[in-house]
Amino acid sequence: MNEVLFTLVLALAWFGAVNLGLSAMAAATWWLVERGAVRLRARSAPAVLLALKLLPGVVALVFTFVVFLPAQWRFEPEGVDESAGYSLIALGLLGGVTLALAMRRAVRDARVTRTLERGWMARAAEARRLAGGRLPVYFLPDAAPIISLAGLRRPRVFMARSVVEAFTEDELDLSLAHELAHHATRDNLKRVLVACSPDLLGIWSSGRALEQRWRAAVEFAADARAVRGSEERAVSLASALLKVARLAPALGLPTAGSAFYDGTLLWARIDRLLAPATNDVSAPPLARVWSVSLGGMTLLAAVLAAEAVWFGVHLATEGLVRFLP
């Protein structure tokens, strides 16, 4: 087998194997959480669920590029004619398909998002309001009850006139506060990372539920930050959600891209808002969560990049090539 092709197959095989193992671990962890064997606090749920969702793909990529490929370059002798067995080829195909599907999702989501934003901007009236004094709010003539934070580099809030006319001033302010909470915690960026994550969690039902639960936790957290522990603000935001629930079905419009259109999640949000004990805003600061995550990944990369680890991975690779069918 060609040396470059052989290395590519091995790299994809390692990526697929590590990804599969960590995806199974993440799915099993969420299965335990769902059954109450492991407790998860509401205030830490978004960060923990995001970590579980991104862990398989990120670690598999780090292992492949920081450990396997340097080990292969450092210790593999030149001119050796080797070939991969069926098992390694199957794992390589698994890794390749996983990456291809992730890239396909990334391209598809980018295209859909760009089309949606361009359509909104083409119909939007000039921004006349600032959400929290920071984000421009563009008003749409649409009948659909749209309230959405869009954009990564230049975030903007889009709001339909139907919503403005239906909401009271308090309800309008709290709806914008909800979108500002998403902006403060970089939820749009996280949604992109989750959508494009090259993992194998979809194999298990608990793995598929993990992403749905993360999206719900993000909405619950944004609601809690918007109401800031105030029962009056919680009631106003619940009232706004109820109005959106009444507007959307009456129009017979399809649901698209916003938790306001998810009937199941919408009612769950209302229930939580009307139970003040759940409106806890004492979530760990975003900077602390990501500093710890980044520090952990940096330490992991440093440890894995050690010469001894490279040599061990190379020996393991040689053993797999030799003994796997």
Backbone torsions as a table, in degrees:
resi	resn	phi	psi	omega
1	MET	NA	139.0	177.2
2	ASN	-52.9	138.7	-173.4
3	GLU	-61.8	-42.5	-180.0
4	VAL	-66.4	-43.5	179.1
5	LEU	-64.0	-39.8	178.9
6	PHE	-62.1	-44.0	178.8
7	THR	-65.0	-40.4	178.7
8	LEU	-62.0	-44.0	179.0
9	VAL	-61.6	-44.2	179.7
10	LEU	-64.8	-41.3	179.7
11	ALA	-61.8	-45.9	179.1
12	LEU	-66.5	-34.2	178.6
13	ALA	-66.0	-44.8	176.8
14	TRP	-62.7	-43.2	178.7
15	PHE	-59.2	-46.2	-179.6
16	GLY	-64.4	-41.8	-177.7
17	ALA	-67.6	-47.7	179.8
18	VAL	-64.0	-42.1	179.7
19	ASN	-61.9	-44.7	-179.2
20	LEU	-62.2	-45.1	-179.7
21	GLY	-63.6	-45.2	-178.7
22	LEU	-72.9	-31.7	175.8
23	SER	-64.8	-41.6	177.3
24	ALA	-62.6	-40.9	179.5
25	MET	-64.8	-43.8	179.5
26	ALA	-65.1	-41.7	178.8
27	ALA	-64.8	-39.9	178.8
28	ALA	-66.6	-38.1	178.1
29	THR	-62.1	-45.4	178.9
30	TRP	-67.3	-33.4	176.0
31	TRP	-60.4	-41.4	178.1
32	LEU	-67.1	-38.7	178.5
33	VAL	-64.0	-44.6	-179.3
34	GLU	-60.7	-30.9	-177.9
35	ARG	-96.0	8.3	173.9
36	GLY	81.4	2.6	179.1
37	ALA	-71.4	-27.8	176.2
38	VAL	-125.3	129.7	-177.7
39	ARG	-93.9	140.2	-179.7
40	LEU	-128.7	119.7	179.7
41	ARG	-72.8	144.2	-177.3
42	ALA	-60.4	-39.1	-175.1
43	ARG	-69.8	-25.4	179.3
44	SER	-100.6	-3.2	-175.1
45	ALA	-57.3	-47.6	-178.1
46	PRO	-57.8	-44.2	-178.2
47	ALA	-69.0	-41.9	-178.9
48	VAL	-66.7	-45.5	-179.3
49	LEU	-66.2	-36.9	176.8
50	LEU	-64.0	-42.2	179.0
51	ALA	-62.1	-43.4	178.6
52	LEU	-62.8	-38.7	-178.9
53	LYS	-68.5	-41.6	-175.3
54	LEU	-86.9	-19.4	-174.4
55	LEU	-53.7	-52.0	-175.5
56	PRO	-59.1	-48.6	-177.5
57	GLY	-67.4	-43.8	-177.3
58	VAL	-65.6	-48.8	-178.3
59	VAL	-65.8	-38.8	178.4
60	ALA	-62.9	-41.1	177.5
61	LEU	-66.2	-43.7	179.3
62	VAL	-61.5	-45.7	-179.6
63	PHE	-60.5	-44.4	-176.3
64	THR	-64.4	-45.4	-173.9
65	PHE	-88.5	-28.2	-175.6
66	VAL	-97.3	-23.1	-176.4
67	VAL	-114.5	-61.7	-172.5
68	PHE	-64.3	-53.4	-174.9
69	LEU	-62.0	-44.6	174.9
70	PRO	-61.9	-37.8	178.9
71	ALA	-64.6	-41.8	179.1
72	GLN	-64.4	-42.5	179.4
73	TRP	-67.5	-36.0	-174.3
74	ARG	-78.2	-39.4	-169.2
75	PHE	-114.9	-14.7	-178.3
76	GLU	-75.7	119.8	179.5
77	PRO	-68.5	148.1	-179.4
78	GLU	-78.0	150.2	173.9
79	GLY	79.1	6.9	179.3
80	VAL	-85.0	127.6	-178.7
81	ASP	-91.7	107.4	180.0
82	GLU	-128.3	158.9	177.6
83	SER	-138.2	150.4	-179.1
84	ALA	-90.8	142.0	177.7
85	GLY	-79.1	179.8	-177.6
86	TYR	-61.9	-36.9	-178.0
87	SER	-63.5	-46.3	179.8
88	LEU	-67.8	-36.9	177.8
89	ILE	-64.8	-39.4	178.5
90	ALA	-64.1	-43.6	177.3
91	LEU	-64.9	-37.3	177.5
92	GLY	-63.2	-41.9	176.7
93	LEU	-63.5	-39.8	178.1
94	LEU	-60.6	-46.8	178.9
95	GLY	-64.6	-41.3	-179.8
96	GLY	-65.8	-42.4	179.3
97	VAL	-65.2	-39.6	178.9
98	THR	-60.6	-45.8	178.4
99	LEU	-66.1	-41.0	-178.9
100	ALA	-64.0	-41.8	179.6
101	LEU	-66.8	-36.8	178.0
102	ALA	-65.0	-42.8	177.9
103	MET	-65.4	-37.2	177.7
104	ARG	-63.7	-43.3	177.6
105	ARG	-62.6	-40.4	-179.3
106	ALA	-61.8	-46.4	-179.9
107	VAL	-65.5	-45.2	-179.0
108	ARG	-62.0	-47.7	-177.9
109	ASP	-65.7	-37.7	178.4
110	ALA	-64.0	-41.1	-179.9
111	ARG	-66.5	-45.3	-179.3
112	VAL	-63.9	-44.4	-179.0
113	THR	-64.1	-43.0	180.0
114	ARG	-63.1	-43.3	179.1
115	THR	-62.7	-43.2	-179.0
116	LEU	-64.0	-47.0	-179.1
117	GLU	-64.2	-41.7	179.1
118	ARG	-63.9	-39.8	177.6
119	GLY	-63.6	-41.7	178.2
120	TRP	-64.2	-44.8	-178.9
121	MET	-64.5	-34.2	-179.9
122	ALA	-67.5	-30.1	-177.9
123	ARG	-97.9	-12.9	-170.9
124	ALA	-75.6	144.7	171.1
125	ALA	-79.3	161.2	-179.9
126	GLU	-58.2	140.0	-179.1
127	ALA	-61.5	125.3	-179.5
128	ARG	-120.7	5.2	-175.4
129	ARG	-145.1	148.0	176.1
130	LEU	-115.2	127.4	177.5
131	ALA	-77.6	114.3	-179.3
132	GLY	64.2	19.9	-178.9
133	GLY	74.2	9.1	-174.2
134	ARG	-124.4	-47.4	-173.8
135	LEU	-102.5	134.2	176.5
136	PRO	-70.6	142.3	178.9
137	VAL	-113.1	121.3	179.6
138	TYR	-104.2	134.1	-177.3
139	PHE	-99.2	133.0	-177.9
140	LEU	-107.0	145.5	177.8
141	PRO	-78.9	1.1	-174.5
142	ASP	-62.6	147.3	174.7
143	ALA	-79.1	-26.6	178.8
144	ALA	-62.7	138.4	-177.7
145	PRO	-76.4	72.4	-176.3
146	ILE	-84.1	128.5	167.1
147	ILE	-139.7	110.8	-171.7
148	SER	-149.6	138.6	170.8
149	LEU	-93.0	122.8	-177.1
150	ALA	-126.4	149.2	174.6
151	GLY	98.7	148.9	176.4
152	LEU	-108.1	-52.2	179.8
153	ARG	-77.3	-40.2	178.5
154	ARG	-125.6	78.1	-177.2
155	PRO	-65.0	139.0	179.7
156	ARG	-140.7	154.3	176.4
157	VAL	-106.4	131.4	175.1
158	PHE	-110.0	134.0	-177.4
159	MET	-140.5	130.8	-179.4
160	ALA	-76.5	148.3	177.1
161	ARG	-60.6	-31.8	179.4
162	SER	-60.6	-34.9	178.2
163	VAL	-71.5	-45.5	-179.4
164	VAL	-58.5	-41.2	-178.6
165	GLU	-72.3	-30.2	-177.2
166	ALA	-84.5	-28.5	-174.0
167	PHE	-86.0	150.2	167.0
168	THR	-78.6	171.8	179.8
169	GLU	-61.1	-41.8	178.7
170	ASP	-63.6	-43.1	-179.6
171	GLU	-64.6	-38.1	178.4
172	LEU	-65.3	-45.8	179.8
173	ASP	-62.2	-40.7	-178.8
174	LEU	-71.8	-33.4	174.9
175	SER	-63.5	-41.3	177.1
176	LEU	-68.5	-35.9	177.5
177	ALA	-63.0	-35.8	176.6
178	HIS	-62.3	-45.6	178.7
179	GLU	-67.0	-36.1	176.0
180	LEU	-63.3	-35.7	177.5
181	ALA	-63.5	-40.5	175.0
182	HIS	-61.4	-41.3	180.0
183	HIS	-64.4	-42.6	-176.9
184	ALA	-64.1	-32.6	-178.5
185	THR	-100.2	12.7	176.5
186	ARG	54.5	42.1	-175.8
187	ASP	-67.5	-30.8	177.6
188	ASN	-63.6	-41.4	177.1
189	LEU	-63.9	-41.9	179.7
190	LYS	-63.8	-37.6	178.6
191	ARG	-63.0	-37.9	177.5
192	VAL	-63.7	-46.0	-179.3
193	LEU	-62.7	-42.0	179.7
194	VAL	-65.4	-44.0	-178.4
195	ALA	-63.8	-33.0	-175.2
196	CYS	-100.2	4.4	-176.8
197	SER	-63.2	123.2	-179.4
198	PRO	-84.6	75.7	-178.2
199	ASP	-120.7	175.9	179.9
200	LEU	-118.1	26.0	-178.7
201	LEU	-63.9	-25.4	-178.2
202	GLY	-65.3	-11.5	178.8
203	ILE	-66.7	-32.2	-176.3
204	TRP	-109.4	145.3	179.7
205	SER	-63.1	-37.7	178.3
206	SER	-67.9	-30.7	176.6
207	GLY	-68.7	-39.6	177.2
208	ARG	-67.3	-36.7	-179.9
209	ALA	-69.2	-24.4	-177.8
210	LEU	-59.7	-46.2	179.8
211	GLU	-65.2	-41.4	178.6
212	GLN	-62.1	-40.9	-179.4
213	ARG	-68.8	-34.4	177.3
214	TRP	-65.2	-43.3	179.2
215	ARG	-61.9	-39.5	176.9
216	ALA	-65.4	-43.2	-179.1
217	ALA	-62.6	-36.1	178.5
218	VAL	-64.4	-42.7	179.0
219	GLU	-66.9	-41.8	178.0
220	PHE	-60.9	-41.9	-178.8
221	ALA	-66.1	-40.2	178.7
222	ALA	-65.2	-38.6	175.8
223	ASP	-61.6	-45.6	-178.2
224	ALA	-62.6	-40.9	179.0
225	ARG	-67.9	-33.3	-179.1
226	ALA	-69.1	-40.8	-175.4
227	VAL	-85.3	-18.9	175.4
228	ARG	52.8	39.6	175.6
229	GLY	76.2	4.1	-178.3
230	SER	-90.0	126.3	178.5
231	GLU	-65.1	-37.5	179.8
232	GLU	-64.2	-44.6	178.8
233	ARG	-65.7	-36.2	178.6
234	ALA	-63.5	-42.3	178.7
235	VAL	-64.9	-40.6	179.7
236	SER	-64.7	-41.9	179.4
237	LEU	-68.2	-39.2	175.9
238	ALA	-61.6	-38.9	177.2
239	SER	-62.8	-41.2	177.9
240	ALA	-62.2	-42.3	179.1
241	LEU	-64.4	-38.6	177.8
242	LEU	-62.7	-39.6	179.5
243	LYS	-65.8	-39.3	177.2
244	VAL	-64.6	-39.7	178.9
245	ALA	-61.7	-35.7	179.5
246	ARG	-74.6	-36.9	-177.5
247	LEU	-69.7	-45.0	-172.6
248	ALA	-63.0	-51.8	-178.8
249	PRO	-65.8	-33.3	-178.2
250	ALA	-63.6	-28.4	-178.5
251	LEU	-86.1	-15.3	-179.7
252	GLY	64.7	34.7	-176.7
253	LEU	-97.8	149.9	178.3
254	PRO	-69.8	155.0	177.3
255	THR	-81.5	145.2	-178.6
256	ALA	-159.0	113.3	163.4
257	GLY	65.4	7.8	-178.6
258	SER	-139.2	137.8	-179.8
259	ALA	-62.5	-22.2	178.8
260	PHE	-61.8	-23.0	-178.3
261	TYR	-96.7	-3.1	179.0
262	ASP	-89.3	102.5	-174.4
263	GLY	-57.0	-45.0	-178.3
264	THR	-63.0	-48.1	-179.0
265	LEU	-68.9	-36.2	-179.4
266	LEU	-59.7	-46.1	-179.4
267	TRP	-69.4	-33.2	176.2
268	ALA	-65.3	-38.4	177.9
269	ARG	-64.6	-42.8	179.4
270	ILE	-61.9	-43.7	179.4
271	ASP	-59.5	-41.5	-179.3
272	ARG	-69.7	-38.9	179.5
273	LEU	-63.6	-34.0	-178.8
274	LEU	-86.6	2.9	172.5
275	ALA	-115.5	87.5	-169.5
276	PRO	-52.0	-29.5	-177.3
277	ALA	-62.7	-22.0	-178.6
278	THR	-87.1	-9.3	-177.2
279	ASN	-88.2	59.2	-177.6
280	ASP	-88.9	122.6	-179.1
281	VAL	-105.4	9.7	-177.2
282	SER	-86.4	48.0	179.2
283	ALA	-73.0	153.0	177.9
284	PRO	-59.9	138.5	179.3
285	PRO	-55.6	140.0	-178.4
286	LEU	-57.6	-41.1	-178.1
287	ALA	-60.7	-38.8	-178.9
288	ARG	-67.5	-43.7	-178.7
289	VAL	-60.6	-49.1	-176.8
290	TRP	-74.6	-27.9	175.4
291	SER	-64.6	-43.8	178.0
292	VAL	-63.8	-44.0	179.9
293	SER	-62.5	-46.2	-179.3
294	LEU	-65.0	-41.2	178.1
295	GLY	-62.8	-40.9	178.7
296	GLY	-64.0	-42.7	179.6
297	MET	-66.5	-38.0	178.1
298	THR	-64.2	-44.2	178.3
299	LEU	-63.5	-42.8	179.0
300	LEU	-60.3	-44.2	-180.0
301	ALA	-62.9	-40.4	-179.7
302	ALA	-65.0	-42.1	179.9
303	VAL	-66.5	-45.1	-177.5
304	LEU	-68.1	-22.9	-177.2
305	ALA	-83.3	-1.6	-179.1
306	ALA	-63.2	148.3	-177.0
307	GLU	-58.9	-40.2	-178.6
308	ALA	-64.0	-38.6	179.1
309	VAL	-67.5	-41.4	176.7
310	TRP	-56.6	-45.8	-178.5
311	PHE	-64.2	-41.7	178.6
312	GLY	-62.4	-42.4	178.6
313	VAL	-65.4	-38.1	178.5
314	HIS	-64.2	-42.4	177.8
315	LEU	-62.6	-41.9	178.2
316	ALA	-61.9	-40.4	179.2
317	THR	-63.7	-44.9	178.5
318	GLU	-60.6	-39.6	178.2
319	GLY	-64.8	-41.1	179.7
320	LEU	-65.3	-41.4	179.2
321	VAL	-62.9	-37.8	-175.6
322	ARG	-76.8	-39.8	-168.2
323	PHE	-106.3	-19.9	178.7
324	LEU	-76.1	142.3	179.8
325	PRO	-68.3	NA	NA
